[in-house]
Amino acid sequence: TYSTIEIGTQTWMTENLNVDHYRNGDPIPEVRDPKKWAALTTGAWCYYDNDPAKGATYGKLYNWYAVNDPRGLAPQGWHIPSDAEWQALVDHLGGNAVAGGKMKELGTAHWQSPNTGATNESGFSALPGGYCLGYGPFGYVGHYADFWSSTENYSYYAWDRDLNYDDSDVYRLYYDKHYGFSVRCARD
């Protein structure tokens, strides 16, 4: 069960996804070994620093193969938002230069200081879960929130949205599908 918020015409989860099974009940493997993670072309998840305590706050990090798996990463009635759906959210919140602040959780309990521009006026409550690089090392919990979209960009990359501790922007970037990022879901 996840908390939700309506933003414009969309309904979003206000928490990072934290599932270890696909919608059909099949398990999603937890992969802790960097070499195994780097070689994957199938779905996997990990906790930041392989630390379950981090998962309690930030949820799991998923590679894009899990996001795109036909068995469904999102719970019933939900889906991984497309690049266009992410942009609709950002546009509704005033555009790339200000939407990040309106999406970020207030304060510095989870975000590194100064958490520039954070108002969370949207109720999205973005958390900086960091990421797992495509070849294993973890980076920047507390500094960055990276969220996968369901939209591929060429055969090796997919689009995501990044929020940072030191500005109010939302960045539209693409990354190698092996990266481990947070996931937020939108209601069908």
Summary of the structure (lengths in Angstrom):
residues: 188
radius of gyration: 15.1
end to end distance: 15.7
largest distance: 42.0
contacts: 624
relative contact order: 0.23
helix: 19%
strand: 28%
